[in-house]
């Protein structure tokens, strides 16, 4: 039989006891035959009186019966003790297995070759939504939807066919709702090693599966942020070695991430820039606070200005394990700001010149108006905003 399990210690004990019994019977037959043959010859040679001969024959027969009876009694007591010890060990092991099954949070089941339940522990009955009376002796047809029954039956049949243990994730509609189980199923064997059914041990991993899916979704989102961020994003450990370098940082350095991870700034940048980066990292690790600094980064042989936002990455104990840097190139923006500032300054100077000229013109018009009034003429220029310049003539048109 393929993949037959090794015999259990109890089965081995019973086999040894039976083998000793067979050997004892053979030994008894041999000793009895030799005793009859040799003892009869000895008596014939030693005793010639017929009366004494009959008595000696009877005595040796009773002696043989007595000795063999004592030996058999001793051997039977020995075997009985061994069998009792084996039986007690069996009961103890069975009680231990029953206690494990009764108190296990995993669903433990056993089915015969037709798929009928032979055993269900309390956890299995809870998931099945049945009691022992309505579950044992029945199959899955009244418990799970048809599609799920088909999958379970196919798995059981494959185990019955090749006697291999299989572990699968299965999603089932249980008495407590839809759950995901990590199910280990294998061949159920009798004492002779023949496959008589399928056992199953299933652990509810619904919450773990949901947590894994949520973690996977979060990692996917974080990877998207890291990959598509317009900034140069990096994470370094406390020793300054890179552990993450996004595509923008790879472009700046002209290296693949595998060539960046594990190296320090001093290995990737000029000494002055590397020292500045390291000083900013140390500041964040020391203060455990976020900071924003402008950093000059050499890119393609030119100095570029970056606005870098740094923050510590803490472990569960609150210890800073890493420093994350998100740096955005602001070189063009800074140039634009500087150009705008210069133009504003130029406009301000131009405005001051124009205002000065306008004030001079107003003063000249005021003087002309005053001279005209002194000559008894109407002021030629409307200066209504100037109370001293003859506001009452504001609407008089110039000649």
TADAFEN-V114647 format. One record per backbone hydrogen bond with DSSP energy under -0.5 kcal/mol. CO is the residue of the C=O (numbers start at 1). NH is the residue of the N-H. E is the energy in kcal/mol with one decimal. If there is no record, write none. Layout:
((CO:NH:E) (CO:NH:E))
This chain:
((1:4:-1.1) (8:12:-2.4) (9:13:-2.1) (10:14:-2.3) (11:15:-2.1) (12:16:-2.3) (13:17:-2.3) (14:18:-2.4) (15:19:-2.3) (16:20:-2.6) (17:21:-2.1) (18:22:-2.3) (19:23:-2.2) (20:24:-2.4) (21:25:-2.2) (22:26:-2.1) (23:27:-2.6) (24:28:-2.8) (25:29:-2.7) (26:30:-2.4) (27:31:-3.0) (28:32:-2.9) (29:33:-2.4) (30:34:-2.5) (31:35:-2.9) (32:36:-2.7) (33:37:-2.3) (34:38:-3.1) (35:39:-2.4) (36:40:-1.7) (37:41:-1.6) (38:42:-2.4) (39:43:-2.6) (40:44:-2.5) (41:45:-2.0) (42:46:-1.9) (43:47:-2.9) (46:48:-0.5) (49:53:-2.7) (50:54:-2.2) (51:55:-1.9) (52:56:-3.0) (53:57:-2.3) (54:58:-2.2) (55:59:-2.6) (56:60:-3.0) (57:61:-1.8) (58:62:-2.4) (59:63:-2.8) (60:64:-2.3) (61:65:-2.4) (62:66:-3.0) (63:67:-3.0) (64:68:-2.7) (65:69:-2.4) (66:70:-2.5) (67:71:-2.5) (68:72:-2.9) (69:73:-2.8) (70:74:-2.6) (71:75:-2.6) (72:76:-3.1) (73:77:-2.5) (74:78:-2.0) (75:79:-2.9) (76:80:-3.0) (77:81:-2.3) (78:82:-2.2) (79:83:-3.1) (80:84:-2.4) (81:85:-2.3) (82:86:-2.5) (83:87:-2.7) (84:88:-2.7) (85:89:-2.4) (86:90:-2.6) (87:91:-2.6) (88:92:-2.5) (89:93:-2.9) (90:94:-2.7) (91:95:-2.7) (92:96:-2.3) (93:97:-2.7) (94:98:-2.7) (95:99:-2.4) (96:100:-2.4) (97:101:-2.7) (98:102:-2.9) (99:103:-1.9) (100:104:-1.0) (106:108:-0.6) (107:202:-2.8) (108:121:-2.1) (109:200:-2.5) (110:118:-3.9) (110:119:-1.6) (111:198:-1.8) (112:115:-1.9) (116:112:-2.3) (117:137:-3.0) (119:110:-1.9) (121:125:-2.3) (122:126:-2.2) (123:127:-2.1) (124:128:-2.7) (125:129:-1.3) (125:130:-1.8) (127:175:-3.1) (131:134:-0.7) (131:135:-1.0) (132:136:-2.1) (135:138:-1.8) (138:117:-2.7) (139:142:-0.6) (140:143:-2.0) (140:144:-2.0) (145:149:-2.4) (146:150:-2.5) (147:151:-1.7) (148:152:-2.5) (149:153:-2.9) (150:154:-2.1) (151:155:-1.9) (152:156:-2.5) (153:157:-2.6) (154:158:-1.9) (155:159:-1.7) (156:160:-2.4) (157:161:-1.8) (158:162:-2.0) (159:163:-2.5) (166:185:-3.2) (168:170:-0.6) (168:183:-3.2) (170:172:-0.6) (170:181:-3.2) (172:174:-0.9) (172:179:-2.7) (174:177:-1.7) (177:174:-2.0) (179:172:-2.4) (180:205:-2.8) (181:170:-2.6) (181:183:-0.8) (182:203:-1.9) (183:168:-2.8) (183:185:-0.6) (184:201:-2.5) (185:166:-3.2) (186:199:-2.4) (187:189:-0.6) (188:196:-3.3) (188:197:-1.2) (190:193:-1.9) (194:190:-2.1) (194:196:-0.6) (196:113:-0.8) (197:188:-2.8) (198:111:-2.9) (199:186:-1.9) (200:109:-2.5) (201:184:-2.7) (202:107:-2.7) (203:182:-2.7) (203:205:-0.5) (205:209:-3.1) (206:210:-2.7) (207:211:-2.7) (208:212:-2.5) (209:213:-2.5) (210:214:-2.7) (211:215:-2.7) (212:216:-2.8) (213:217:-2.7) (214:218:-2.6) (215:219:-2.8) (216:220:-2.4) (217:221:-2.2) (218:222:-2.9) (219:223:-2.8) (220:224:-2.0) (221:225:-2.4) (222:226:-2.9) (223:227:-2.8) (224:228:-2.7) (225:229:-1.1) (231:233:-0.9) (232:327:-2.2) (233:246:-2.4) (234:325:-2.6) (235:243:-3.3) (235:244:-1.6) (236:323:-2.6) (237:240:-1.9) (241:237:-2.4) (242:262:-2.9) (244:235:-1.8) (246:249:-0.5) (246:250:-2.2) (247:251:-2.4) (248:252:-2.1) (249:253:-2.3) (250:254:-1.8) (250:255:-1.6) (256:259:-1.1) (256:260:-0.6) (257:260:-1.3) (257:261:-2.9) (260:263:-2.1) (263:242:-2.5) (264:267:-1.0) (264:268:-0.6) (265:268:-1.1) (265:269:-3.2) (270:274:-2.7) (271:275:-2.4) (272:276:-1.8) (273:277:-2.4) (274:278:-2.5) (275:279:-2.1) (276:280:-2.0) (277:281:-2.4) (278:282:-2.5) (279:283:-1.8) (280:284:-1.7) (281:285:-2.5) (282:286:-2.1) (283:287:-2.3) (284:288:-2.6) (291:310:-2.9) (293:295:-0.5) (293:308:-3.4) (295:297:-0.6) (295:306:-2.9) (297:304:-2.7) (299:302:-1.7) (302:299:-4.0) (302:304:-0.5) (304:297:-3.2) (304:306:-0.5) (305:330:-2.8) (305:331:-0.6) (306:295:-2.9) (306:308:-0.7) (307:328:-2.2) (308:293:-2.6) (308:310:-0.6) (309:326:-2.4) (310:291:-2.3) (311:324:-2.7) (312:314:-0.6) (313:321:-2.8) (313:322:-1.6) (315:318:-1.8) (319:315:-2.1) (319:321:-0.6) (321:238:-0.7) (322:313:-2.7) (323:236:-2.3) (324:311:-1.8) (325:234:-2.1) (325:327:-0.6) (326:309:-2.4) (327:232:-3.4) (328:307:-2.6) (330:334:-2.8) (331:335:-2.5) (332:336:-2.8) (333:337:-2.5) (334:338:-2.7) (335:339:-2.6) (336:340:-2.6) (337:341:-2.5) (338:342:-2.4) (339:343:-2.3) (340:344:-2.6) (341:345:-2.4) (342:346:-2.2) (343:347:-2.9) (344:348:-2.4) (345:349:-2.3) (346:350:-2.4) (347:351:-2.7) (348:352:-2.4) (349:353:-2.0) (350:354:-2.6) (351:355:-2.7) (352:356:-2.0) (353:357:-2.2) (354:358:-2.3) (355:359:-2.4) (356:360:-1.9) (357:361:-2.1) (358:362:-2.3) (359:363:-2.2) (360:364:-2.1) (361:365:-2.6) (362:366:-2.4) (363:367:-1.9) (364:368:-2.1) (365:369:-2.7) (366:370:-2.3) (367:371:-2.2) (368:372:-2.5) (369:373:-2.4) (370:374:-2.1) (371:375:-1.4) (372:377:-3.1) (373:376:-1.4) (381:383:-0.7) (383:386:-1.8) (385:387:-0.7) (386:389:-1.2) (387:390:-0.8) (387:391:-0.7) (390:393:-1.8) (391:394:-1.8) (393:396:-1.9))
